[in-house]
Amino acid sequence: MHPMHLLVAPLYPAGREPLPPGLKEEDREQFMQAKKYQQWMVMGMESCVTKTVMAGVGGPDFSL
């Protein structure tokens, strides 16, 4: 095998990525929905508006 092939990441069609170990194909839709909600929560927690509100409500004990 050519050494350059080791540096290429595998490509999968959208929605057909390999599932984590222990999950079945029937769990894919629920897993993808949970992943989508997780991404929204992370994006919300990283926003400046959310941090400002949390700092204003929680005071100095809750500031990030």
C-alpha positions, 0 to 999 in steps of 0.5 A: 500500500502506498504511504500517501493512502494512509493520510487520506480520511475515509469518505462516507455519504451524508447520513451513512457514516459508521455508527458507534459500537453497540448501535444497530441500524434501526437506532440511526435515526434517533442517534442522528436526531440526538446529535443534531440537538447536541449541536444546537445546544453547543452552538447556543452555549458558545454564543455571546448572547447566552454567556451575557445572559448567564453572567447577568443572571448568575452574577460573578459566581456564574460568569464564564 
